[in-house]
Amino acid sequence: MNSKEIIDKYDGAVIGSYGRLGLALESGGGAQGTDADGKIYIDFGSGIGTNSLGYADNEWADAVSVQAHKMQHVSNYYYNSTAAEFAEKLTEMTGTDKLFFGNSGAEANECAIKIARKRSFDKYGDKDRTTIITLVNSFHGRTVTTLSATGQEHFHNYFFPFTPGFRYVEANNIHALREAIDGTVCAIMFEFIQGEGGVNVLEQSFVDEIFSIAREHDLATISDEVQTGVGRTARLLAAEHFGVKPDIVTLAKGLGGGLPIGVCLTRGEYADVLTPGTHGSTFGGNPVVCAGGLVVLKRLSDPEFMAELRRKAEYFRKSLTSLPKVKSVSGLGLMLGAELDGIAAGDVLKAALNKGLLVLTAKAKLRCLPPLTITYEQIDAGMKILREVLSEQF
């Protein structure tokens, strides 16, 4: 099938809940994808930060294939060695104690919310100590509860009633955070960098205050690292940039290297809050996904890979900053947002697509989440297209 045939077939059978672009990708390698008509694209989006090792990484694909031929699924009544190895490796690398397996960032965040609320009830026996503070411009998922946790008003529509128990505070506003604390609060949930909210980085002083307030009032700290984790900021976790250790950490996106996974990592007393029957996920801990995830963790545990990733991230940032019409660049590592001078990011996205470059947007910014394995040559090729677009089209 050519691209038009694929698009027509898909649109005829799939609910139109996405504003898709007219592109049908069929194959790829690294940071380069090919559509059904044979056109090649440089990818600065990596499936919204999910293809952490790029398309069809050989080691990753081999590990997934071997596991699929061996055992594709194990019920949670039983154990499997691949999930056990993955869980041990991830908790060791992140300095956490135990994790819960799910299939997405929304699931991981649902789990975090349940742990925070159950821990509060178990310890205080107070049914009203359930409020979780989140930040304005945050994004935590598409389920009814994680939409409720999301601090963006335009998401709070259509699906009434939304789950109660969330309070929103402006990011980096210490006074507002202090004012929001009362006897009903059990946790503070935040992203170190608000991805969907505009690639906004939290200030160190605000992060420090979150943890100070949490200690003072015995609140759980929940870091949503669904987009910022797994090497995206050139560190395993974004928390490393801020020198803090949250009680609960959620990961997804790049962790499976392109296969669906979500994990909720816990420390200390939070590791034993959930007991049999209090939570579950049919596909959680899927061995095929975990096999791919182990390859991702292997790369991220290689000091040379991480050192090169940091150099590459700096090169990418400098290249992006030097482009015409780019006023400023926010973010960390390979999670960057470009503020444009009088140009709509959506228009740049479409023009770049026509020239063979895949990019993303976040609010008014152009957003870049390239594969961690992108080459310098591919960075240069993508930046050349962006330069042409920004110079010629606007």
C-alpha positions as CSV (number, residue, x, y, z in Angstrom):
1,M,0.0,0.0,0.0
2,N,1.1,3.5,-0.6
3,S,0.7,6.3,1.9
4,K,-2.7,7.5,0.8
5,E,-4.1,3.9,0.8
6,I,-2.7,3.4,4.4
7,I,-4.1,6.7,5.6
8,D,-7.6,6.1,4.1
9,K,-7.7,2.5,5.4
10,Y,-6.7,3.7,8.9
11,D,-9.1,6.6,9.1
12,G,-11.9,4.4,7.9
13,A,-11.5,2.0,10.8
14,V,-10.0,4.0,13.7
15,I,-11.7,6.6,16.0
16,G,-10.5,10.1,15.1
17,S,-9.1,11.1,18.5
18,Y,-5.8,12.4,17.0
19,G,-5.1,15.2,14.6
20,R,-2.7,13.1,12.6
21,L,-0.3,14.4,10.0
22,G,-0.4,12.9,6.5
23,L,2.6,10.6,7.0
24,A,2.6,6.8,7.0
25,L,6.0,5.5,8.3
26,E,6.8,1.9,7.4
27,S,10.5,1.3,8.3
28,G,13.5,2.9,9.8
29,G,16.9,2.6,11.4
30,G,18.4,4.8,14.1
31,A,17.1,8.4,13.8
32,Q,16.0,7.9,10.2
33,G,12.5,6.7,9.1
34,T,11.1,5.8,5.7
35,D,7.5,6.3,4.7
36,A,5.3,4.0,2.5
37,D,6.3,5.9,-0.6
38,G,10.1,5.6,0.1
39,K,10.7,9.1,1.3
40,I,13.3,9.3,4.1
41,Y,12.9,11.5,7.2
42,I,15.3,12.6,10.0
43,D,13.5,12.1,13.3
44,F,13.8,14.7,16.0
45,G,10.8,13.3,17.9
46,S,11.5,9.6,18.4
47,G,7.8,8.7,18.8
48,I,7.4,11.5,21.4
49,G,10.5,10.4,23.3
50,T,9.6,6.7,23.1
51,N,12.1,5.2,20.6
52,S,15.0,5.9,22.9
53,L,17.5,3.9,20.8
54,G,15.9,4.9,17.5
55,Y,14.1,2.7,15.0
56,A,14.9,-1.0,14.9
57,D,18.1,-0.9,16.9
58,N,19.8,-4.3,16.1
59,E,20.6,-5.4,19.6
60,W,17.2,-4.3,20.9
61,A,15.3,-6.0,18.0
62,D,17.3,-9.2,18.5
63,A,16.6,-9.3,22.2
64,V,12.8,-8.8,21.6
65,S,12.8,-11.5,18.9
66,V,14.5,-14.0,21.0
67,Q,12.2,-13.5,23.9
68,A,9.1,-13.6,21.6
69,H,10.2,-17.0,20.3
70,K,10.7,-18.2,23.9
71,M,7.7,-16.8,25.9
72,Q,5.5,-13.8,25.0
73,H,3.4,-13.4,28.1
74,V,3.2,-14.7,31.6
75,S,0.1,-14.2,33.9
76,N,0.8,-12.3,37.1
77,Y,-0.1,-15.4,38.9
78,Y,3.4,-16.5,38.1
79,Y,7.0,-15.2,37.8
80,N,9.3,-14.8,34.8
81,S,13.0,-14.4,34.7
82,T,13.1,-11.5,32.2
83,A,10.9,-9.3,34.3
84,A,12.8,-10.3,37.4
85,E,16.1,-9.3,35.8
86,F,14.7,-6.1,34.5
87,A,13.2,-5.1,37.8
88,E,16.4,-5.8,39.7
89,K,18.5,-3.8,37.2
90,L,16.2,-0.8,37.1
91,T,15.8,-0.5,40.9
92,E,19.6,-0.8,41.3
93,M,20.3,1.8,38.7
94,T,17.7,4.3,40.1
95,G,18.5,3.7,43.8
96,T,14.9,2.7,44.5
97,D,13.6,-0.3,46.4
98,K,10.7,-1.8,44.5
99,L,8.6,-1.2,41.4
100,F,5.2,-1.8,40.0
101,F,4.9,-2.9,36.3
102,G,2.3,-1.3,34.0
103,N,2.0,-0.4,30.4
104,S,2.0,3.4,30.1
105,G,2.8,6.6,31.8
106,A,-0.8,7.1,32.8
107,E,-0.9,3.7,34.4
108,A,2.4,4.5,36.3
109,N,0.9,7.7,37.5
110,E,-2.4,6.1,38.6
111,C,-0.3,3.7,40.6
112,A,1.7,6.5,42.2
113,I,-1.5,8.3,43.2
114,K,-2.9,5.1,44.7
115,I,0.3,4.5,46.7
116,A,0.4,8.0,48.0
117,R,-3.3,8.0,49.1
118,K,-3.1,4.5,50.6
119,R,0.1,5.2,52.5
120,S,-1.6,8.3,54.0
121,F,-4.7,6.4,55.0
122,D,-2.7,3.5,56.4
123,K,-0.6,5.8,58.5
124,Y,-3.2,8.4,59.6
125,G,-6.6,6.7,59.1
126,D,-8.0,9.9,57.7
127,K,-10.3,9.6,54.6
128,D,-9.9,13.3,54.0
129,R,-6.1,13.4,53.8
130,T,-6.2,12.6,50.1
131,T,-5.4,15.9,48.3
132,I,-2.4,15.8,45.9
133,I,-0.8,19.1,44.8
134,T,0.2,19.2,41.1
135,L,1.5,22.1,39.0
136,V,-0.2,24.4,36.5
137,N,0.8,23.3,33.0
138,S,1.6,19.8,34.1
139,F,0.5,16.7,32.2
140,H,0.1,13.3,33.8
141,G,-2.0,11.2,31.5
142,R,-5.3,10.6,29.7
143,T,-7.3,8.5,32.1
144,V,-10.0,10.4,34.1
145,T,-7.9,10.5,37.2
146,T,-4.6,11.5,35.5
147,L,-6.5,14.1,33.5
148,S,-7.7,15.4,36.9
149,A,-4.1,15.5,38.1
150,T,-3.1,17.5,35.0
151,G,-2.9,21.2,35.7
152,Q,-4.2,22.4,32.3
153,E,-7.8,23.7,32.3
154,H,-8.5,22.8,28.7
155,F,-8.2,19.1,29.5
156,H,-10.9,19.4,32.2
157,N,-13.9,19.2,29.9
158,Y,-16.3,16.6,28.4
159,F,-15.7,13.7,30.7
160,F,-17.4,14.9,33.9
161,P,-17.3,14.1,36.8
162,F,-13.5,14.3,37.1
163,T,-11.8,12.6,40.0
164,P,-11.6,15.0,43.0
165,G,-8.6,15.5,45.3
166,F,-6.2,17.6,43.2
167,R,-5.0,21.1,43.8
168,Y,-3.0,23.1,41.3
169,V,-0.1,25.4,42.1
170,E,1.9,27.6,39.7
171,A,5.3,26.1,39.0
172,N,8.2,27.9,40.7
173,N,5.9,29.9,43.0
174,I,7.1,29.0,46.4
175,H,4.5,31.2,48.2
176,A,1.6,29.6,46.3
177,L,3.0,26.2,47.2
178,R,3.1,27.0,50.9
179,E,-0.4,28.5,50.8
180,A,-1.8,25.3,49.2
181,I,-0.7,23.1,52.2
182,D,-3.4,22.1,54.7
183,G,-4.4,19.0,56.6
184,T,-6.0,17.4,53.6
185,V,-2.8,17.1,51.5
186,C,-1.0,13.8,51.3
187,A,1.4,14.3,48.4
188,I,3.1,16.7,45.9
189,M,3.3,15.5,42.3
190,F,5.5,17.3,39.7
191,E,7.6,17.0,36.5
192,F,11.1,18.4,36.7
193,I,10.6,19.6,33.2
194,Q,7.0,20.1,32.0
195,G,7.1,18.5,28.6
196,E,3.6,18.9,27.2
197,G,3.3,22.2,29.2
198,G,6.0,23.9,27.2
199,V,9.4,22.3,28.1
200,N,9.5,24.4,31.3
201,V,12.3,23.5,33.8
202,L,11.6,23.8,37.5
203,E,13.9,26.1,39.4
204,Q,16.2,24.5,42.0
205,S,14.9,26.6,44.8
206,F,11.3,25.5,44.0
207,V,12.4,21.8,43.9
208,D,14.2,22.2,47.3
209,E,11.0,23.8,48.8
210,I,8.9,20.9,47.6
211,F,11.1,18.5,49.5
212,S,11.4,20.7,52.5
213,I,7.6,21.1,52.8
214,A,7.1,17.3,52.2
215,R,9.5,16.6,55.1
216,E,7.7,19.2,57.3
217,H,4.2,17.8,56.7
218,D,5.0,14.1,56.0
219,L,3.9,14.3,52.4
220,A,4.8,11.9,49.6
221,T,7.0,13.4,46.8
222,I,6.0,12.0,43.4
223,S,8.2,12.8,40.4
224,D,6.6,12.1,37.0
225,E,9.6,11.2,34.9
226,V,7.6,9.6,32.1
227,Q,9.2,12.0,29.6
228,T,12.2,13.3,31.5
229,G,13.6,9.9,32.5
230,V,15.6,7.1,30.8
231,G,18.5,9.3,29.7
232,R,16.3,11.9,28.1
233,T,18.0,14.8,30.0
234,A,21.4,13.1,29.5
235,R,21.1,11.6,33.0
236,L,19.3,8.4,33.9
237,L,16.7,10.5,35.8
238,A,16.1,14.2,35.7
239,A,16.2,14.2,39.5
240,E,19.9,13.8,39.3
241,H,20.2,17.3,38.0
242,F,18.5,18.6,41.2
243,G,20.2,16.4,43.8
244,V,16.9,15.0,45.2
245,K,15.4,11.5,45.7
246,P,11.6,11.4,45.4
247,D,9.6,8.8,47.3
248,I,7.9,7.7,44.1
249,V,9.1,8.0,40.6
250,T,7.1,7.1,37.4
251,L,8.8,6.1,34.1
252,A,7.4,5.0,30.7
253,K,8.1,6.2,27.1
254,G,11.7,5.4,26.3
255,L,12.1,2.7,28.9
256,G,10.9,-0.1,26.6
257,G,12.7,1.3,23.6
258,G,9.5,1.6,21.6
259,L,7.3,-1.1,23.3
260,P,4.6,-0.2,25.8
261,I,5.7,-0.1,29.5
262,G,5.2,2.0,32.6
263,V,6.7,1.5,36.0
264,C,6.1,3.1,39.4
265,L,9.3,3.1,41.4
266,T,9.2,3.4,45.2
267,R,11.6,4.1,48.1
268,G,11.4,3.2,51.8
269,E,8.0,2.8,53.3
270,Y,6.3,3.4,50.0
271,A,7.7,0.1,48.6
272,D,5.3,-2.0,50.7
273,V,2.1,0.1,50.6
274,L,0.4,-2.0,48.0
275,T,-0.6,-5.5,49.1
276,P,-2.2,-8.4,47.2
277,G,-5.5,-7.3,45.6
278,T,-5.0,-3.6,45.9
279,H,-3.6,-3.0,42.4
280,G,-2.9,-4.9,39.2
281,S,-2.2,-4.8,35.5
282,T,-2.8,-7.8,33.1
283,F,0.2,-7.0,30.8
284,G,2.5,-5.5,33.4
285,G,5.9,-7.1,33.4
286,N,5.5,-8.5,29.9
287,P,8.7,-10.4,29.1
288,V,9.0,-9.2,25.5
289,V,8.8,-5.6,26.6
290,C,11.2,-6.3,29.5
291,A,13.7,-7.9,27.1
292,G,13.8,-4.7,25.0
293,G,14.0,-2.7,28.2
294,L,17.0,-4.6,29.4
295,V,18.9,-3.5,26.2
296,V,17.9,0.2,27.0
297,L,19.2,-0.2,30.5
298,K,22.4,-1.8,29.3
299,R,23.1,1.2,27.1
300,L,22.3,3.7,29.9
301,S,24.6,1.9,32.3
302,D,27.6,2.3,29.9
303,P,29.6,5.3,31.1
304,E,31.0,5.9,27.6
305,F,27.5,6.0,26.1
306,M,26.3,8.5,28.8
307,A,29.4,10.7,28.3
308,E,28.8,10.8,24.6
309,L,25.1,11.5,25.2
310,R,26.0,14.6,27.2
311,R,28.3,15.8,24.5
312,K,25.7,15.2,21.8
313,A,23.1,17.0,23.9
314,E,25.3,20.1,24.2
315,Y,26.0,20.0,20.4
316,F,22.3,19.7,19.7
317,R,21.4,22.6,22.0
318,K,24.1,24.9,20.5
319,S,22.9,24.0,17.0
320,L,19.3,24.7,17.8
321,T,20.2,28.0,19.6
322,S,22.1,29.2,16.5
323,L,19.1,28.9,14.2
324,P,17.4,32.0,12.8
325,K,14.1,33.1,14.5
326,V,15.0,31.1,17.6
327,K,14.7,33.4,20.6
328,S,15.6,31.0,23.4
329,V,16.0,27.3,24.1
330,S,14.6,25.6,27.3
331,G,15.0,22.1,28.6
332,L,17.9,19.7,29.5
333,G,19.8,17.1,27.6
334,L,17.9,16.0,24.5
335,M,14.6,17.3,25.8
336,L,14.6,20.8,24.3
337,G,12.0,23.5,23.4
338,A,12.7,26.4,21.0
339,E,10.9,29.7,21.5
340,L,10.3,31.2,18.1
341,D,10.2,34.8,17.2
342,G,6.8,35.6,15.7
343,I,6.4,32.2,14.1
344,A,3.8,29.5,14.9
345,A,5.5,26.3,15.9
346,G,2.8,24.2,14.2
347,D,3.6,25.9,10.9
348,V,7.3,25.1,11.3
349,L,6.5,21.5,12.1
350,K,4.5,21.1,8.8
351,A,7.1,22.8,6.7
352,A,9.9,20.7,8.2
353,L,7.8,17.6,7.5
354,N,7.5,18.4,3.9
355,K,11.3,18.7,3.7
356,G,12.0,15.4,5.5
357,L,12.3,16.3,9.2
358,L,10.0,15.1,12.0
359,V,9.7,17.5,15.0
360,L,7.2,18.1,17.7
361,T,5.5,21.1,19.4
362,A,4.7,22.0,23.0
363,K,2.5,24.9,23.5
364,A,4.0,27.7,21.4
365,K,7.5,26.1,21.3
366,L,9.1,23.8,18.8
367,R,10.0,20.6,20.7
368,C,12.9,18.2,20.0
369,L,13.1,14.7,21.6
370,P,15.5,12.9,19.2
371,P,16.7,9.3,19.8
372,L,19.5,9.1,22.3
373,T,21.5,7.3,19.5
374,I,21.2,10.1,17.0
375,T,24.5,10.8,15.2
376,Y,26.1,14.2,14.7
377,E,25.6,13.9,11.0
378,Q,21.9,13.4,11.6
379,I,21.7,16.3,13.9
380,D,23.4,18.5,11.2
381,A,21.0,17.2,8.5
382,G,18.0,18.0,10.6
383,M,19.3,21.4,11.6
384,K,20.0,22.2,8.0
385,I,16.3,21.6,7.2
386,L,15.2,23.7,10.1
387,R,17.5,26.5,9.0
388,E,16.0,26.3,5.5
389,V,12.5,26.4,6.8
390,L,13.1,29.2,9.2
391,S,15.0,31.3,6.6
392,E,12.9,30.6,3.5
393,Q,9.3,29.9,4.7
394,F,8.8,32.8,7.1
